[in-house]
Amino acid sequence: MSITWLPCVLLCLTGAQDDSLKLTDPHGTYGYLGATRPKAGILPGDMLHFSFAIKNMTFDSNGKAAYSIAIEIRDAAGRIFYEQKPYNAVAQNYLGGKLLPCSGFVEVPLDAKPGPVTWKITVRDRITKKSVVAHGKGKILPPGFGIVQVGLFADVDAQAPMSPNATVGGSAYLKFSTVGFSRDKESKQPNVNFSLRILDEQGKPTLAKPITGKINAGVAAQERHLTSQFGLTFDRAGRFTIELTAEDVITGLRSQVKYKIRTHPLE
């Protein structure tokens, strides 16, 4: 398992009733700053992005914060599954306030042992020496067929991640992979169908038929992830739900992910 911390940048204004250091709103997301994902466990081969905010950081006269983040993940027996020693970082205060949004991701290998895990995040303000700790629980699911590594991107090469808040007139690419697929006994190739359906706020499909795709050829014998993507354009404002479905034609197994997005008028 690997864990990567992404840069923290001060983005929003907030008030505080006291000056104690706090961690707020920890939650898992589909991709960097993506839509919130349900607390149903994570499939081996998936990548869990997560976000939280550090409240009441101290900034020096140049508007910079200095802090450290440490993390521990333990299995059901209390053994260290992953440990990141305190990692020193800095952040620039661009918009004022004392709320510092942070995010990172956990990559779970395909051979990860299933079962419950616990996590602990420790943040230390290196200017004031104050610390705060957050605890939580998670679960690694048994290996199987499923959609993993879902993320929304602004470019076809999936180098510029997007949040689920888009602007009318824009476009995006929903990238994803499937794992745990079967292979045909003769051709040695997988046979997986994909479909994408978009529902409006009333739960009605925005298209008469889902957008579809498939992968059934050209997959190397050692490949264990099938990666694909769908392009999207945003032509009206509103709240929508993307239903992404994958079906293993060989076994009949299905997997579905729901990704909520909101499109805003251009101002």
C-alpha positions as CSV (number, residue, x, y, z in Angstrom):
1,M,0.0,0.0,0.0
2,S,1.2,3.5,-0.8
3,I,-0.1,6.8,0.5
4,T,0.6,10.1,-1.2
5,W,-0.2,13.5,0.2
6,L,-1.1,16.3,-2.2
7,P,-0.3,19.9,-1.6
8,C,-2.5,21.8,0.8
9,V,-3.4,25.3,-0.2
10,L,-5.6,27.8,1.7
11,L,-8.7,28.4,-0.4
12,C,-11.5,29.7,1.7
13,L,-12.5,32.1,4.4
14,T,-13.9,30.8,7.8
15,G,-14.4,32.0,11.3
16,A,-13.6,30.2,14.5
17,Q,-15.0,30.3,18.0
18,D,-11.7,29.2,19.5
19,D,-8.1,28.9,18.4
20,S,-7.6,25.2,19.0
21,L,-6.2,23.1,16.1
22,K,-9.0,20.9,14.6
23,L,-9.4,18.4,11.8
24,T,-12.8,18.7,10.1
25,D,-14.9,16.8,7.5
26,P,-12.7,13.8,6.7
27,H,-14.3,11.9,3.8
28,G,-13.4,9.7,1.0
29,T,-13.7,10.9,-2.6
30,Y,-13.7,9.5,-6.2
31,G,-10.4,11.0,-7.4
32,Y,-8.7,14.2,-6.2
33,L,-11.3,16.5,-4.8
34,G,-13.9,14.4,-6.5
35,A,-17.5,13.3,-5.5
36,T,-17.9,11.8,-2.1
37,R,-17.8,8.0,-2.2
38,P,-19.9,5.8,0.1
39,K,-18.5,4.1,3.2
40,A,-18.7,0.6,1.8
41,G,-15.1,-0.5,1.9
42,I,-12.5,-0.4,-0.8
43,L,-11.8,-3.1,-3.3
44,P,-8.2,-4.4,-3.8
45,G,-6.8,-2.6,-6.9
46,D,-8.7,0.6,-6.1
47,M,-7.4,4.0,-5.0
48,L,-9.1,5.9,-2.2
49,H,-8.7,9.6,-2.3
50,F,-9.7,11.5,0.8
51,S,-10.1,15.1,1.9
52,F,-10.2,16.9,5.2
53,A,-9.5,20.4,6.5
54,I,-7.1,21.7,9.2
55,K,-8.8,24.5,11.2
56,N,-7.0,27.3,13.0
57,M,-3.6,27.0,11.4
58,T,-1.1,29.7,12.3
59,F,0.4,31.8,9.5
60,D,3.6,33.9,9.7
61,S,4.0,37.5,8.5
62,N,4.4,36.2,5.0
63,G,1.1,34.3,5.1
64,K,2.8,30.8,5.3
65,A,1.9,27.9,7.5
66,A,4.4,25.2,8.6
67,Y,3.0,21.9,9.7
68,S,3.5,18.2,9.7
69,I,1.3,15.2,9.0
70,A,1.7,11.6,10.2
71,I,-0.5,8.6,9.4
72,E,-0.9,5.1,10.7
73,I,-3.1,2.3,9.3
74,R,-3.5,-0.9,11.3
75,D,-5.2,-4.2,10.6
76,A,-7.7,-5.9,12.8
77,A,-5.0,-7.4,15.0
78,G,-3.5,-3.9,15.6
79,R,-0.4,-4.5,13.4
80,I,0.9,-1.6,11.4
81,F,-0.4,-2.0,7.8
82,Y,1.2,1.3,6.7
83,E,3.0,4.1,8.5
84,Q,4.0,7.5,7.3
85,K,6.3,9.3,9.7
86,P,5.7,13.0,10.3
87,Y,6.0,14.7,7.0
88,N,6.9,18.4,7.1
89,A,5.0,20.7,4.7
90,V,4.3,24.4,4.1
91,A,1.2,26.2,2.7
92,Q,0.6,29.6,1.4
93,N,-2.4,31.7,2.6
94,Y,-3.9,33.2,-0.5
95,L,-7.4,34.2,0.5
96,G,-7.2,34.7,4.2
97,G,-8.9,32.7,7.0
98,K,-7.7,29.8,9.1
99,L,-9.0,26.8,7.2
100,L,-6.5,24.7,5.3
101,P,-8.0,22.0,2.9
102,C,-5.8,18.9,2.5
103,S,-6.1,15.7,0.5
104,G,-4.2,12.5,-0.2
105,F,-4.8,9.1,-1.5
106,V,-4.3,5.4,-0.5
107,E,-3.5,2.9,-3.2
108,V,-4.6,-0.6,-2.2
109,P,-2.7,-3.4,-4.0
110,L,-4.6,-6.3,-5.7
111,D,-3.1,-8.7,-3.2
112,A,-4.1,-6.8,-0.1
113,K,-5.6,-8.9,2.7
114,P,-9.3,-8.2,3.2
115,G,-10.6,-7.1,6.6
116,P,-11.2,-4.1,8.8
117,V,-8.5,-1.4,9.3
118,T,-8.2,1.6,11.5
119,W,-6.5,4.8,10.7
120,K,-5.0,7.7,12.6
121,I,-3.9,11.1,11.3
122,T,-1.8,13.4,13.4
123,V,-1.3,17.1,12.4
124,R,1.1,19.4,14.1
125,D,1.4,23.1,13.7
126,R,5.1,23.7,13.6
127,I,4.8,27.3,14.5
128,T,2.7,27.0,17.7
129,K,3.7,23.3,18.4
130,K,0.0,22.4,18.8
131,S,-1.2,19.0,17.6
132,V,-4.5,17.3,16.7
133,V,-5.3,13.7,16.1
134,A,-8.2,12.2,14.0
135,H,-9.2,8.5,14.1
136,G,-11.4,6.4,11.8
137,K,-12.2,3.0,10.6
138,G,-12.3,1.4,7.1
139,K,-12.5,-2.0,5.4
140,I,-10.7,-3.7,2.6
141,L,-13.1,-5.9,0.7
142,P,-12.5,-9.4,-0.6
143,P,-11.0,-9.3,-4.1
144,G,-13.6,-9.5,-7.0
145,F,-15.0,-7.9,-10.1
146,G,-15.6,-4.2,-9.7
147,I,-15.1,-0.6,-10.9
148,V,-12.1,1.1,-9.3
149,Q,-9.9,4.2,-9.7
150,V,-12.8,6.5,-10.7
151,G,-11.8,10.1,-11.3
152,L,-13.0,13.2,-13.3
153,F,-10.4,15.0,-15.4
154,A,-10.3,18.1,-17.5
155,D,-8.1,16.6,-20.2
156,V,-8.1,13.4,-22.2
157,D,-4.8,12.4,-20.8
158,A,-6.1,12.4,-17.2
159,Q,-3.4,14.8,-16.0
160,A,-5.7,17.6,-14.7
161,P,-8.2,16.3,-12.0
162,M,-11.5,18.1,-11.6
163,S,-14.0,18.5,-8.8
164,P,-17.6,17.5,-9.3
165,N,-18.5,21.2,-9.7
166,A,-18.4,22.1,-13.3
167,T,-19.4,25.1,-15.4
168,V,-21.9,25.1,-18.3
169,G,-20.0,25.1,-21.6
170,G,-17.2,23.0,-20.1
171,S,-16.2,19.4,-20.7
172,A,-14.6,16.5,-18.8
173,Y,-13.5,12.9,-18.9
174,L,-14.6,10.3,-16.5
175,K,-11.8,7.8,-16.2
176,F,-12.1,4.4,-14.5
177,S,-10.8,0.8,-14.4
178,T,-12.2,-2.6,-13.7
179,V,-10.4,-5.4,-11.8
180,G,-11.3,-9.0,-11.1
181,F,-12.5,-9.7,-14.6
182,S,-12.4,-13.2,-16.2
183,R,-10.8,-14.3,-19.5
184,D,-12.2,-16.5,-22.2
185,K,-10.7,-20.0,-22.1
186,E,-9.9,-20.0,-25.8
187,S,-9.0,-16.4,-26.7
188,K,-7.6,-15.6,-23.2
189,Q,-9.2,-12.1,-23.6
190,P,-11.6,-10.4,-21.2
191,N,-15.1,-9.4,-22.3
192,V,-16.3,-6.4,-20.3
193,N,-19.1,-4.1,-21.3
194,F,-19.4,-0.5,-20.0
195,S,-22.3,1.9,-19.9
196,L,-22.8,5.5,-18.7
197,R,-26.2,6.9,-17.8
198,I,-26.9,10.4,-16.5
199,L,-29.9,11.2,-14.3
200,D,-31.3,14.7,-13.5
201,E,-32.5,15.9,-10.2
202,Q,-35.9,14.1,-10.7
203,G,-34.1,10.8,-11.4
204,K,-34.9,10.9,-15.1
205,P,-32.3,9.9,-17.7
206,T,-31.0,12.9,-19.8
207,L,-30.4,10.6,-22.8
208,A,-32.7,8.2,-24.5
209,K,-30.0,5.5,-24.4
210,P,-26.9,5.0,-22.2
211,I,-23.5,5.6,-23.7
212,T,-21.7,2.3,-24.1
213,G,-18.3,0.8,-24.7
214,K,-16.5,-2.5,-24.3
215,I,-13.1,-4.1,-24.0
216,N,-12.7,-7.6,-25.5
217,A,-9.4,-7.7,-27.4
218,G,-5.8,-6.5,-27.2
219,V,-5.4,-7.0,-23.5
220,A,-1.9,-8.3,-22.5
221,A,-1.8,-11.5,-20.4
222,Q,-0.3,-9.8,-17.4
223,E,-2.7,-6.9,-17.4
224,R,-5.0,-6.9,-14.3
225,H,-6.7,-3.5,-14.8
226,L,-8.9,-2.6,-17.7
227,T,-8.8,1.2,-18.0
228,S,-11.3,3.3,-20.0
229,Q,-13.0,6.6,-20.0
230,F,-16.1,8.5,-21.2
231,G,-16.1,12.1,-22.4
232,L,-18.8,14.5,-21.1
233,T,-20.0,18.0,-22.0
234,F,-22.0,20.2,-19.7
235,D,-24.8,22.0,-21.6
236,R,-27.1,23.1,-18.7
237,A,-27.0,23.9,-15.1
238,G,-28.3,21.6,-12.4
239,R,-27.5,18.6,-10.2
240,F,-26.9,15.2,-11.9
241,T,-26.0,11.7,-11.1
242,I,-23.7,9.7,-13.3
243,E,-24.3,5.9,-13.2
244,L,-21.3,4.0,-14.4
245,T,-21.9,0.3,-14.9
246,A,-19.5,-2.5,-15.9
247,E,-20.5,-6.1,-16.7
248,D,-18.3,-9.1,-17.1
249,V,-20.0,-10.9,-20.0
250,I,-18.1,-14.2,-19.2
251,T,-19.3,-14.5,-15.6
252,G,-22.4,-12.2,-15.7
253,L,-21.0,-10.2,-12.7
254,R,-21.9,-6.4,-12.6
255,S,-20.5,-3.4,-10.8
256,Q,-21.9,0.1,-10.6
257,V,-20.6,3.5,-9.3
258,K,-22.7,6.6,-8.8
259,Y,-20.9,9.9,-9.2
260,K,-22.8,13.1,-8.3
261,I,-21.9,16.3,-10.2
262,R,-23.3,19.8,-10.2
263,T,-23.0,22.2,-13.1
264,H,-23.1,26.0,-12.5
265,P,-24.0,28.8,-15.0
266,L,-21.1,30.8,-16.4
267,E,-20.8,34.1,-14.6
